[in-house]
Amino acid sequence: MIFADSLSEFWGDVSDDYLLILLLTVATSTALIPFLSKKYRRYLTVLLLVITLTSLTSRSVLALQIAGSALIG
């Protein structure tokens, strides 16, 4: 899988299965956003933000703080 290999090179020492599951989760959730009510759209957007930030950084505590401040603000 060329795409998974390039993702693992980008993210470092992470298994290909994890990256594919993450990619499918984000893609499916993003596709559902227009069909949800405003309340659930906000929750799903924050969840996607948390998933993305914790995936991109090894400092998951920092990512959760940023997502929490985005939810409040």
N, CA, C and O atoms as a printed pandas DataFrame, in Angstrom:
     atom_number atom_name residue_name chain_id  residue_number  x_coord  y_coord  z_coord
0              1         N          MET        A               1    0.843   -1.182    0.000
1              2        CA          MET        A               1    0.000    0.000    0.000
2              3         C          MET        A               1    0.888    1.244    0.000
3              4         O          MET        A               1    1.505    1.590    1.007
4              5         N          ILE        A               2    0.932    1.877   -1.108
5              6        CA          ILE        A               2    1.811    3.032   -1.269
6              7         C          ILE        A               2    1.350    4.180   -0.370
7              8         O          ILE        A               2    2.171    4.840    0.266
8              9         N          PHE        A               3    0.044    4.416   -0.317
9             10        CA          PHE        A               3   -0.462    5.528    0.477
10            11         C          PHE        A               3   -0.156    5.332    1.959
11            12         O          PHE        A               3    0.269    6.267    2.636
12            13         N          ALA        A               4   -0.370    4.122    2.460
13            14        CA          ALA        A               4   -0.082    3.838    3.865
14            15         C          ALA        A               4    1.405    3.955    4.154
15            16         O          ALA        A               4    1.796    4.414    5.228
16            17         N          ASP        A               5    2.235    3.543    3.207
17            18        CA          ASP        A               5    3.678    3.671    3.400
18            19         C          ASP        A               5    4.092    5.134    3.496
19            20         O          ASP        A               5    4.925    5.495    4.327
20            21         N          SER        A               6    3.509    5.973    2.645
21            22        CA          SER        A               6    3.872    7.392    2.703
22            23         C          SER        A               6    3.357    8.031    3.991
23            24         O          SER        A               6    4.000    8.922    4.545
24            25         N          LEU        A               7    2.192    7.573    4.468
25            26        CA          LEU        A               7    1.682    8.091    5.740
26            27         C          LEU        A               7    2.581    7.682    6.893
27            28         O          LEU        A               7    2.864    8.486    7.782
28            29         N          SER        A               8    3.029    6.433    6.880
29            30        CA          SER        A               8    3.887    5.981    7.975
30            31         C          SER        A               8    5.229    6.695    7.944
31            32         O          SER        A               8    5.830    6.918    8.995
32            33         N          GLU        A               9    5.705    7.054    6.774
33            34        CA          GLU        A               9    6.935    7.850    6.704
34            35         C          GLU        A               9    6.699    9.243    7.275
35            36         O          GLU        A               9    7.572    9.801    7.940
36            37         N          PHE        A              10    5.517    9.804    7.016
37            38        CA          PHE        A              10    5.205   11.140    7.517
38            39         C          PHE        A              10    5.032   11.147    9.024
39            40         O          PHE        A              10    5.573   12.016    9.706
40            41         N          TRP        A              11    4.271   10.172    9.559
41            42        CA          TRP        A              11    3.975   10.150   10.988
42            43         C          TRP        A              11    5.025    9.418   11.813
43            44         O          TRP        A              11    5.011    9.500   13.041
44            45         N          GLY        A              12    5.913    8.722   11.174
45            46        CA          GLY        A              12    6.965    8.051   11.919
46            47         C          GLY        A              12    6.627    6.613   12.242
47            48         O          GLY        A              12    6.091    5.894   11.398
48            49         N          ASP        A              13    6.930    6.192   13.441
49            50        CA          ASP        A              13    6.820    4.793   13.845
50            51         C          ASP        A              13    5.401    4.464   14.299
51            52         O          ASP        A              13    5.154    4.265   15.488
52            53         N          VAL        A              14    4.473    4.407   13.351
53            54        CA          VAL        A              14    3.085    4.088   13.636
54            55         C          VAL        A              14    2.671    2.993   12.659
55            56         O          VAL        A              14    3.067    3.014   11.493
56            57         N          SER        A              15    1.884    2.047   13.129
57            58        CA          SER        A              15    1.503    0.931   12.257
58            59         C          SER        A              15    0.580    1.415   11.143
59            60         O          SER        A              15   -0.167    2.379   11.308
60            61         N          ASP        A              16    0.648    0.729   10.011
61            62        CA          ASP        A              16   -0.178    1.076    8.859
62            63         C          ASP        A              16   -1.656    0.875    9.148
63            64         O          ASP        A              16   -2.489    1.641    8.664
64            65         N          ASP        A              17   -1.995   -0.151    9.933
65            66        CA          ASP        A              17   -3.394   -0.398   10.262
66            67         C          ASP        A              17   -3.990    0.773   11.024
67            68         O          ASP        A              17   -5.114    1.191   10.745
68            69         N          TYR        A              18   -3.249    1.301   11.979
69            70        CA          TYR        A              18   -3.726    2.442   12.752
70            71         C          TYR        A              18   -3.973    3.642   11.848
71            72         O          TYR        A              18   -4.984    4.330   11.987
72            73         N          LEU        A              19   -3.058    3.892   10.929
73            74        CA          LEU        A              19   -3.202    5.037   10.038
74            75         C          LEU        A              19   -4.399    4.890    9.114
75            76         O          LEU        A              19   -5.109    5.864    8.864
76            77         N          LEU        A              20   -4.633    3.695    8.608
77            78        CA          LEU        A              20   -5.786    3.484    7.734
78            79         C          LEU        A              20   -7.100    3.617    8.494
79            80         O          LEU        A              20   -8.063    4.181    7.974
80            81         N          ILE        A              21   -7.146    3.104    9.716
81            82        CA          ILE        A              21   -8.351    3.255   10.535
82            83         C          ILE        A              21   -8.590    4.725   10.846
83            84         O          ILE        A              21   -9.725    5.198   10.790
84            85         N          LEU        A              22   -7.528    5.448   11.173
85            86        CA          LEU        A              22   -7.650    6.881   11.437
86            87         C          LEU        A              22   -8.156    7.618   10.207
87            88         O          LEU        A              22   -9.045    8.463   10.313
88            89         N          LEU        A              23   -7.606    7.311    9.052
89            90        CA          LEU        A              23   -8.015    7.968    7.820
90            91         C          LEU        A              23   -9.470    7.673    7.498
91            92         O          LEU        A              23  -10.208    8.582    7.119
92            93         N          LEU        A              24   -9.904    6.422    7.639
93            94        CA          LEU        A              24  -11.295    6.073    7.384
94            95         C          LEU        A              24  -12.243    6.727    8.379
95            96         O          LEU        A              24  -13.334    7.155    8.002
96            97         N          THR        A              25  -11.845    6.809    9.634
97            98        CA          THR        A              25  -12.682    7.449   10.653
98            99         C          THR        A              25  -12.882    8.924   10.351
99           100         O          THR        A              25  -14.003    9.429   10.410
100          101         N          VAL        A              26  -11.804    9.609   10.029
101          102        CA          VAL        A              26  -11.897   11.039    9.741
102          103         C          VAL        A              26  -12.701   11.282    8.468
103          104         O          VAL        A              26  -13.519   12.201    8.418
104          105         N          ALA        A              27  -12.478   10.476    7.450
105          106        CA          ALA        A              27  -13.200   10.650    6.189
106          107         C          ALA        A              27  -14.700   10.391    6.363
107          108         O          ALA        A              27  -15.521   11.150    5.849
108          109         N          THR        A              28  -15.054    9.338    7.077
109          110        CA          THR        A              28  -16.466    9.019    7.299
110          111         C          THR        A              28  -17.136   10.085    8.150
111          112         O          THR        A              28  -18.253   10.509    7.852
112          113         N          SER        A              29  -16.468   10.515    9.195
113          114        CA          SER        A              29  -17.047   11.537   10.069
114          115         C          SER        A              29  -17.214   12.858    9.337
115          116         O          SER        A              29  -18.217   13.548    9.522
116          117         N          THR        A              30  -16.252   13.212    8.516
117          118        CA          THR        A              30  -16.334   14.453    7.760
118          119         C          THR        A              30  -17.487   14.400    6.766
119          120         O          THR        A              30  -18.155   15.408    6.537
120          121         N          ALA        A              31  -17.722   13.251    6.183
121          122        CA          ALA        A              31  -18.828   13.104    5.241
122          123         C          ALA        A              31  -20.182   13.216    5.939
123          124         O          ALA        A              31  -21.167   13.608    5.314
124          125         N          LEU        A              32  -20.240   12.876    7.220
125          126        CA          LEU        A              32  -21.513   12.927    7.954
126          127         C          LEU        A              32  -21.864   14.324    8.464
127          128         O          LEU        A              32  -23.027   14.584    8.772
128          129         N          ILE        A              33  -20.904   15.214    8.559
129          130        CA          ILE        A              33  -21.129   16.526    9.171
130          131         C          ILE        A              33  -22.296   17.296    8.542
131          132         O          ILE        A              33  -23.108   17.833    9.295
132          133         N          PRO        A              34  -22.432   17.383    7.229
133          134        CA          PRO        A              34  -23.551   18.168    6.671
134          135         C          PRO        A              34  -24.933   17.615    6.998
135          136         O          PRO        A              34  -25.912   18.360    6.941
136          137         N          PHE        A              35  -25.044   16.337    7.337
137          138        CA          PHE        A              35  -26.336   15.722    7.572
138          139         C          PHE        A              35  -26.766   15.756    9.034
139          140         O          PHE        A              35  -27.850   15.276    9.364
140          141         N          LEU        A              36  -25.950   16.304    9.904
141          142        CA          LEU        A              36  -26.263   16.320   11.329
142          143         C          LEU        A              36  -26.863   17.655   11.747
143          144         O          LEU        A              36  -26.706   18.667   11.063
144          145         N          SER        A              37  -27.550   17.639   12.878
145          146        CA          SER        A              37  -28.060   18.887   13.432
146          147         C          SER        A              37  -26.892   19.703   13.977
147          148         O          SER        A              37  -25.780   19.191   14.107
148          149         N          LYS        A              38  -27.144   20.967   14.295
149          150        CA          LYS        A              38  -26.069   21.846   14.773
150          151         C          LYS        A              38  -25.391   21.310   16.024
151          152         O          LYS        A              38  -24.169   21.387   16.157
152          153         N          LYS        A              39  -26.179   20.773   16.933
153          154        CA          LYS        A              39  -25.635   20.275   18.193
154          155         C          LYS        A              39  -24.632   19.147   17.944
155          156         O          LYS        A              39  -23.512   19.188   18.452
156          157         N          TYR        A              40  -25.029   18.157   17.176
157          158        CA          TYR        A              40  -24.149   17.014   16.924
158          159         C          TYR        A              40  -23.023   17.372   15.968
159          160         O          TYR        A              40  -21.956   16.760   16.006
160          161         N          ARG        A              41  -23.252   18.354   15.116
161          162        CA          ARG        A              41  -22.196   18.807   14.209
162          163         C          ARG        A              41  -21.031   19.382   15.005
163          164         O          ARG        A              41  -19.873   19.152   14.655
164          165         N          ARG        A              42  -21.318   20.121   16.062
165          166        CA          ARG        A              42  -20.267   20.691   16.902
166          167         C          ARG        A              42  -19.492   19.590   17.628
167          168         O          ARG        A              42  -18.262   19.624   17.685
168          169         N          TYR        A              43  -20.216   18.614   18.182
169          170        CA          TYR        A              43  -19.548   17.515   18.883
170          171         C          TYR        A              43  -18.654   16.720   17.943
171          172         O          TYR        A              43  -17.533   16.367   18.309
172          173         N          LEU        A              44  -19.132   16.435   16.742
173          174        CA          LEU        A              44  -18.345   15.664   15.791
174          175         C          LEU        A              44  -17.132   16.459   15.314
175          176         O          LEU        A              44  -16.059   15.892   15.111
176          177         N          THR        A              45  -17.296   17.753   15.136
177          178        CA          THR        A              45  -16.171   18.587   14.724
178          179         C          THR        A              45  -15.092   18.609   15.794
179          180         O          THR        A              45  -13.906   18.515   15.479
180          181         N          VAL        A              46  -15.485   18.731   17.042
181          182        CA          VAL        A              46  -14.507   18.720   18.140
182          183         C          VAL        A              46  -13.845   17.352   18.238
183          184         O          VAL        A              46  -12.639   17.267   18.473
184          185         N          LEU        A              47  -14.611   16.287   18.063
185          186        CA          LEU        A              47  -14.029   14.944   18.091
186          187         C          LEU        A              47  -13.002   14.771   16.977
187          188         O          LEU        A              47  -11.935   14.200   17.203
188          189         N          LEU        A              48  -13.310   15.253   15.789
189          190        CA          LEU        A              48  -12.350   15.180   14.687
190          191         C          LEU        A              48  -11.105   15.997   14.983
191          192         O          LEU        A              48   -9.993   15.588   14.647
192          193         N          LEU        A              49  -11.286   17.136   15.604
193          194        CA          LEU        A              49  -10.146   17.968   15.978
194          195         C          LEU        A              49   -9.250   17.243   16.976
195          196         O          LEU        A              49   -8.025   17.269   16.852
196          197         N          VAL        A              50   -9.858   16.601   17.958
197          198        CA          VAL        A              50   -9.082   15.850   18.953
198          199         C          VAL        A              50   -8.346   14.686   18.294
199          200         O          VAL        A              50   -7.165   14.465   18.561
200          201         N          ILE        A              51   -9.038   13.945   17.437
201          202        CA          ILE        A              51   -8.404   12.818   16.755
202          203         C          ILE        A              51   -7.220   13.294   15.921
203          204         O          ILE        A              51   -6.148   12.689   15.951
204          205         N          THR        A              52   -7.414   14.370   15.186
205          206        CA          THR        A              52   -6.351   14.871   14.322
206          207         C          THR        A              52   -5.172   15.379   15.126
207          208         O          THR        A              52   -4.024   15.073   14.802
208          209         N          LEU        A              53   -5.436   16.149   16.168
209          210        CA          LEU        A              53   -4.332   16.705   16.952
210          211         C          LEU        A              53   -3.563   15.633   17.716
211          212         O          LEU        A              53   -2.338   15.701   17.815
212          213         N          THR        A              54   -4.270   14.650   18.253
213          214        CA          THR        A              54   -3.552   13.598   18.969
214          215         C          THR        A              54   -2.777   12.700   18.009
215          216         O          THR        A              54   -1.800   12.064   18.404
216          217         N          SER        A              55   -3.206   12.649   16.764
217          218        CA          SER        A              55   -2.473   11.857   15.774
218          219         C          SER        A              55   -1.233   12.578   15.280
219          220         O          SER        A              55   -0.207   11.951   15.015
220          221         N          LEU        A              56   -1.325   13.874   15.158
221          222        CA          LEU        A              56   -0.220   14.635   14.600
222          223         C          LEU        A              56    0.869   14.946   15.612
223          224         O          LEU        A              56    2.016   15.182   15.230
224          225         N          THR        A              57    0.533   14.952   16.884
225          226        CA          THR        A              57    1.525   15.296   17.894
226          227         C          THR        A              57    1.640   14.181   18.919
227          228         O          THR        A              57    0.671   13.476   19.198
228          229         N          SER        A              58    2.798   14.034   19.458
229          230        CA          SER        A              58    2.975   13.020   20.496
230          231         C          SER        A              58    2.538   13.541   21.853
231          232         O          SER        A              58    2.469   12.785   22.822
232          233         N          ARG        A              59    2.250   14.803   21.921
233          234        CA          ARG        A              59    1.811   15.403   23.190
234          235         C          ARG        A              59    0.293   15.449   23.223
235          236         O          ARG        A              59   -0.304   16.487   22.936
236          237         N          SER        A              60   -0.331   14.341   23.566
237          238        CA          SER        A              60   -1.786   14.264   23.538
238          239         C          SER        A              60   -2.438   15.171   24.574
239          240         O          SER        A              60   -3.574   15.602   24.375
240          241         N          VAL        A              61   -1.760   15.470   25.661
241          242        CA          VAL        A              61   -2.315   16.374   26.665
242          243         C          VAL        A              61   -2.459   17.776   26.076
243          244         O          VAL        A              61   -3.474   18.438   26.292
244          245         N          LEU        A              62   -1.463   18.225   25.345
245          246        CA          LEU        A              62   -1.525   19.526   24.690
246          247         C          LEU        A              62   -2.654   19.560   23.674
247          248         O          LEU        A              62   -3.373   20.555   23.576
248          249         N          ALA        A              63   -2.816   18.480   22.916
249          250        CA          ALA        A              63   -3.874   18.427   21.917
250          251         C          ALA        A              63   -5.256   18.484   22.568
251          252         O          ALA        A              63   -6.160   19.140   22.048
252          253         N          LEU        A              64   -5.421   17.809   23.688
253          254        CA          LEU        A              64   -6.704   17.851   24.385
254          255         C          LEU        A              64   -6.988   19.239   24.959
255          256         O          LEU        A              64   -8.137   19.682   24.976
256          257         N          GLN        A              65   -5.945   19.924   25.428
257          258        CA          GLN        A              65   -6.137   21.283   25.934
258          259         C          GLN        A              65   -6.552   22.224   24.811
259          260         O          GLN        A              65   -7.421   23.074   25.005
260          261         N          ILE        A              66   -5.948   22.083   23.653
261          262        CA          ILE        A              66   -6.303   22.932   22.516
262          263         C          ILE        A              66   -7.738   22.654   22.074
263          264         O          ILE        A              66   -8.497   23.581   21.792
264          265         N          ALA        A              67   -8.105   21.376   22.016
265          266        CA          ALA        A              67   -9.473   21.023   21.628
266          267         C          ALA        A              67  -10.481   21.532   22.647
267          268         O          ALA        A              67  -11.559   21.993   22.273
268          269         N          GLY        A              68  -10.145   21.455   23.925
269          270        CA          GLY        A              68  -11.031   21.973   24.965
270          271         C          GLY        A              68  -11.213   23.475   24.874
271          272         O          GLY        A              68  -12.316   23.985   25.068
272          273         N          SER        A              69  -10.139   24.181   24.582
273          274        CA          SER        A              69  -10.255   25.632   24.452
274          275         C          SER        A              69  -11.028   26.002   23.189
275          276         O          SER        A              69  -11.704   27.031   23.163
276          277         N          ALA        A              70  -10.940   25.179   22.139
277          278        CA          ALA        A              70  -11.719   25.437   20.923
278          279         C          ALA        A              70  -13.205   25.221   21.190
279          280         O          ALA        A              70  -14.048   25.929   20.638
280          281         N          LEU        A              71  -13.524   24.245   22.033
281          282        CA          LEU        A              71  -14.928   23.981   22.368
282          283         C          LEU        A              71  -15.500   25.118   23.195
283          284         O          LEU        A              71  -16.645   25.520   22.988
284          285         N          ILE        A              72  -14.721   25.639   24.125
285          286        CA          ILE        A              72  -15.187   26.730   24.986
286          287         C          ILE        A              72  -15.325   28.026   24.187
287          288         O          ILE        A              72  -16.308   28.754   24.322
288          289         N          GLY        A              73  -14.317   28.297   23.350
289          290        CA          GLY        A              73  -14.289   29.544   22.590
290          291         C          GLY        A              73  -15.094   29.463   21.377
291          292         O          GLY        A              73  -15.175   30.434   20.624
